[in-house]
Amino acid sequence: MSDDFDPYREALVVEQLTHWPAEYDQWDPAAKVRVEALLHAEPQAASTLDYVRQHTGFRREITVTSADLARLGVVA
């Protein structure tokens, strides 16, 4: 189960990670980087968002979904 967007934890995010399902393995790495930047620019809109506690703050993890790609206007 994913977390809800949390402004407090967002202020303490020191690392971000994007999980890509296997169906996107053949995507161009540059396209993935562009999509990751868009997703992490608006984490409150991500379909699947998780915060992982670290010693220095939180790591934000977003799992890419087809709904996210559709919202961003990216053709899968």
Helices and strands as residue ranges (DSSP letters): H 7-11, E 13-19, G 22-24, H 29-41, G 43-45, E 49-54, E 57-63, H 66-72
